[in-house]
Amino acid sequence: MYYNYLFTGSPRCGSGFVVRLFRNCGINLGHEVMKPEGIVSWLCANRHLKTGFEWGYKMYENREDKFDKMIHYVRNPKDAIPSLYMENKI
């Protein structure tokens, strides 16, 4: 299937913000799930990522052929690392 947009980046680096921003502009993107115009998902950052989740690797296996625009969002690592640490703290 063909979609307009794929936004990807690192975890905890703004995917939720990107989805809200584009939805406010009338573009129907999904957050970690495919919507009519595309998806915002850090899982798409690496085509060889095998997550074991239904919505992980298998869904994006051939994504290069599915998206018109692929955009990579970034966040300053100094801001992202504490956020990742808190989310993954055991």
C-alpha positions as CSV (number, residue, x, y, z in Angstrom):
1,M,0.0,0.0,0.0
2,Y,1.1,3.6,-0.7
3,Y,1.4,6.3,2.0
4,N,2.5,9.9,1.9
5,Y,4.7,10.2,5.0
6,L,7.0,8.2,7.2
7,F,8.5,10.1,10.1
8,T,11.1,8.3,12.2
9,G,13.8,9.0,14.8
10,S,15.0,7.8,18.1
11,P,12.7,6.8,21.0
12,R,11.6,9.7,23.3
13,C,12.6,12.3,20.7
14,G,9.4,13.9,19.6
15,S,7.2,11.4,17.8
16,G,4.1,12.3,19.8
17,F,4.7,16.0,19.1
18,V,5.2,15.4,15.4
19,V,1.8,13.5,15.2
20,R,0.0,16.3,17.1
21,L,1.5,19.0,14.9
22,F,0.6,17.4,11.6
23,R,-2.9,16.3,12.8
24,N,-3.5,20.0,13.7
25,C,-2.6,20.8,10.1
26,G,-5.2,18.2,8.9
27,I,-2.8,15.5,8.0
28,N,-3.9,12.1,9.3
29,L,-0.7,10.4,10.6
30,G,-0.6,7.6,13.2
31,H,1.6,7.3,16.2
32,E,3.1,3.8,16.0
33,V,0.2,2.7,13.9
34,M,-0.5,3.2,10.2
35,K,-3.1,5.9,9.3
36,P,-4.4,7.0,5.9
37,E,-1.5,9.4,5.2
38,G,1.3,7.6,7.0
39,I,3.0,6.9,10.3
40,V,5.3,8.4,12.9
41,S,7.4,5.6,14.5
42,W,10.9,5.2,15.8
43,L,10.6,1.5,14.9
44,C,11.1,2.5,11.2
45,A,14.5,3.9,11.9
46,N,16.2,0.6,11.2
47,R,14.7,-1.7,8.5
48,H,16.4,-4.7,10.2
49,L,14.9,-4.0,13.6
50,K,13.1,-7.1,14.9
51,T,10.9,-6.1,17.8
52,G,8.8,-9.2,18.2
53,F,5.7,-6.9,18.3
54,E,2.9,-7.3,15.7
55,W,3.3,-3.6,14.8
56,G,7.0,-3.8,14.6
57,Y,9.4,-5.0,11.9
58,K,7.0,-7.1,9.9
59,M,4.7,-4.1,9.2
60,Y,7.6,-2.0,7.8
61,E,9.5,-4.7,6.0
62,N,9.3,-3.1,2.6
63,R,8.7,0.5,3.6
64,E,11.0,2.1,1.0
65,D,8.4,1.2,-1.6
66,K,5.4,2.5,0.5
67,F,6.2,6.1,1.4
68,D,6.5,9.2,-0.8
69,K,8.4,11.2,1.9
70,M,10.6,9.9,4.6
71,I,11.6,12.4,7.3
72,H,13.9,11.8,10.2
73,Y,13.3,14.0,13.3
74,V,16.1,14.5,15.9
75,R,16.4,15.7,19.5
76,N,19.5,16.9,21.4
77,P,20.9,13.7,23.0
78,K,21.6,15.6,26.2
79,D,17.8,16.1,26.5
80,A,16.8,12.6,25.2
81,I,19.1,10.4,27.4
82,P,17.5,11.3,30.8
83,S,14.1,10.7,29.3
84,L,15.2,7.3,27.9
85,Y,16.8,6.4,31.3
86,M,13.6,7.2,33.3
87,E,11.4,5.2,30.8
88,N,13.7,2.2,30.9
89,K,14.8,2.2,34.6
90,I,14.4,-1.2,36.2
